Amino acid sequence: MTAPSTYGLSSEARNLHWLLTNLVEEVPGIQSVAVVSSDGLLLLSSDQEHTEEARQARAAQRGGPKGSAADLATIVSGIGSLTVGAAKLMESGTVKHTMVAMEEGSLFVMTISDGSLLGVHGSAECDMSVVAYHMALFVGRAGHVLTPELRSELRQSLESSEGSTTGGAR
């Protein structure tokens, strides 16, 4: 993964980028990571390449999802919403984490204190307990700094990054 440009970001935003980069680089088998706001917007991603060619090359090289980080964010948001609804129906309290095990990989979703979600797509070979442990560390470190102001800053940074790689066209 290439480190995203953090020029001009607050120290909290740079710290979150560093935590995400650390998560991806330190845990074997992680394909991609997304931090999603409680309303389903992508805030932070390990997929910092926003052109279609870059996405396809990354997916082919790493075996990641066929789509973009936005696709992972959509999946994470949907799973988060489904599990919250299930917990309410079952009167079982709040959802802490969700794991989906598949033949060729796995998906982990963990709640961050503000209602945001951390989603990790792992390969079939990843150790689920190691991924869950490192996700819990990320959530513990990120949860207290993910304020509304920081969420807004991350979202604006992501949007400006997308605009600059497409030449500003939307």
C-alpha positions as CSV (number, residue, x, y, z in Angstrom):
1,M,0.0,0.0,0.0
2,T,1.2,3.4,-0.8
3,A,0.9,5.9,2.1
4,P,-1.7,8.5,1.4
5,S,-0.7,12.1,1.3
6,T,-1.5,13.7,4.7
7,Y,-0.2,17.1,3.9
8,G,-2.5,19.8,5.3
9,L,-4.4,17.5,7.6
10,S,-4.7,17.9,11.4
11,S,-2.6,15.8,13.7
12,E,-5.6,13.7,14.6
13,A,-6.3,12.9,10.9
14,R,-2.7,12.1,10.2
15,N,-2.7,9.8,13.3
16,L,-5.8,8.0,11.9
17,H,-4.1,7.6,8.6
18,W,-1.0,6.2,10.4
19,L,-3.1,3.8,12.4
20,L,-4.8,2.5,9.3
21,T,-1.5,2.1,7.4
22,N,-0.1,0.3,10.4
23,L,-3.1,-2.1,10.5
24,V,-2.7,-3.0,6.9
25,E,1.1,-3.4,7.0
26,E,1.3,-5.3,10.3
27,V,-1.4,-7.9,9.9
28,P,-0.8,-10.6,7.3
29,G,-3.7,-11.3,5.0
30,I,-5.6,-8.0,5.1
31,Q,-6.8,-7.1,1.6
32,S,-8.5,-3.8,2.3
33,V,-9.8,-1.6,5.1
34,A,-12.5,1.0,5.3
35,V,-13.7,3.4,8.1
36,V,-17.3,4.3,7.5
37,S,-19.3,7.0,9.3
38,S,-22.6,6.1,11.0
39,D,-24.5,7.4,8.0
40,G,-22.5,5.2,5.6
41,L,-20.0,7.6,4.2
42,L,-16.4,6.4,3.5
43,L,-14.1,8.4,5.8
44,L,-10.8,6.5,5.5
45,S,-9.5,3.7,3.3
46,S,-6.5,1.6,2.6
47,D,-7.5,2.0,-1.1
48,Q,-6.0,5.4,-1.7
49,E,-5.9,4.9,-5.5
50,H,-9.1,6.3,-7.0
51,T,-8.6,5.8,-10.7
52,E,-10.3,2.8,-12.3
53,E,-7.0,1.5,-13.7
54,A,-5.3,1.7,-10.3
55,R,-8.3,-0.1,-8.6
56,Q,-8.2,-2.9,-11.2
57,A,-4.4,-3.3,-10.8
58,R,-4.7,-3.4,-7.0
59,A,-7.5,-5.9,-7.1
60,A,-5.5,-8.1,-9.5
61,Q,-2.3,-7.9,-7.5
62,R,-3.7,-8.3,-4.0
63,G,-6.8,-10.3,-4.7
64,G,-9.0,-7.6,-3.1
65,P,-12.6,-6.7,-3.8
66,K,-13.4,-6.2,-7.5
67,G,-14.6,-2.7,-6.9
68,S,-13.4,0.3,-5.0
69,A,-13.1,1.3,-1.4
70,A,-16.6,2.7,-1.8
71,D,-17.8,-0.8,-2.5
72,L,-16.3,-2.1,0.8
73,A,-17.8,0.9,2.6
74,T,-21.2,0.1,1.2
75,I,-20.9,-3.5,2.3
76,V,-19.6,-2.6,5.8
77,S,-22.4,0.0,6.2
78,G,-25.1,-2.6,5.1
79,I,-23.8,-5.3,7.4
80,G,-23.6,-2.8,10.3
81,S,-27.2,-1.7,9.7
82,L,-28.4,-5.3,9.5
83,T,-26.7,-6.4,12.7
84,V,-27.9,-3.3,14.6
85,G,-31.5,-4.1,13.5
86,A,-31.1,-7.8,14.5
87,A,-29.7,-6.8,17.9
88,K,-32.7,-4.5,18.5
89,L,-35.2,-7.2,17.5
90,M,-33.5,-9.7,19.7
91,E,-33.2,-7.2,22.5
92,S,-29.5,-8.1,22.9
93,G,-27.8,-4.8,23.4
94,T,-25.3,-3.1,21.1
95,V,-23.4,-4.9,18.4
96,K,-19.6,-5.0,19.0
97,H,-18.3,-6.8,16.0
98,T,-19.4,-9.0,13.1
99,M,-17.5,-11.6,11.2
100,V,-18.4,-13.2,7.9
101,A,-16.3,-16.2,6.9
102,M,-16.3,-17.2,3.2
103,E,-14.5,-19.8,1.2
104,E,-12.0,-17.3,-0.3
105,G,-11.8,-14.7,2.5
106,S,-13.4,-13.0,5.4
107,L,-15.0,-9.8,6.4
108,F,-14.8,-8.2,9.8
109,V,-16.9,-5.2,11.0
110,M,-16.3,-3.6,14.3
111,T,-18.2,-0.7,15.9
112,I,-16.2,2.5,16.7
113,S,-17.5,4.4,19.8
114,D,-19.3,7.1,17.7
115,G,-21.3,4.7,15.6
116,S,-18.8,4.6,12.8
117,L,-17.6,1.3,11.6
118,L,-14.2,-0.3,10.9
119,G,-14.4,-2.9,8.1
120,V,-11.6,-5.3,7.1
121,H,-11.6,-7.6,4.1
122,G,-9.1,-10.5,4.8
123,S,-7.8,-13.3,2.6
124,A,-8.6,-16.9,3.2
125,E,-5.2,-17.3,4.9
126,C,-5.5,-14.6,7.5
127,D,-5.7,-15.5,11.1
128,M,-9.1,-14.2,12.3
129,S,-8.1,-13.8,15.9
130,V,-5.1,-11.7,14.9
131,V,-7.2,-9.5,12.7
132,A,-9.8,-9.0,15.4
133,Y,-7.1,-8.2,18.0
134,H,-5.6,-5.5,15.8
135,M,-9.0,-4.1,14.9
136,A,-9.8,-3.8,18.6
137,L,-6.5,-1.8,19.0
138,F,-7.4,0.5,16.1
139,V,-10.9,1.1,17.5
140,G,-9.5,1.7,21.0
141,R,-7.1,4.3,19.7
142,A,-9.4,5.9,17.1
143,G,-12.7,6.0,18.9
144,H,-12.0,8.9,21.2
145,V,-10.6,11.2,18.5
146,L,-13.2,10.5,15.8
147,T,-15.2,13.7,16.5
148,P,-17.7,15.3,14.1
149,E,-15.1,17.8,13.1
150,L,-12.5,15.0,12.3
151,R,-15.1,13.0,10.3
152,S,-15.8,16.2,8.3
153,E,-12.1,16.7,7.7
154,L,-11.6,13.1,6.6
155,R,-14.6,13.2,4.3
156,Q,-13.4,16.5,2.7
157,S,-9.9,15.1,2.3
158,L,-11.2,12.0,0.6
159,E,-13.5,14.1,-1.8
160,S,-10.6,16.4,-2.7
161,S,-8.4,13.4,-3.4
162,E,-11.0,11.9,-5.7
163,G,-11.5,15.2,-7.5
164,S,-7.7,15.6,-8.1
165,T,-7.3,12.1,-9.6
166,T,-10.2,12.6,-12.0
167,G,-9.2,16.1,-13.0
168,G,-12.0,17.6,-11.0
169,A,-14.7,16.0,-13.1
170,R,-17.7,14.4,-11.5
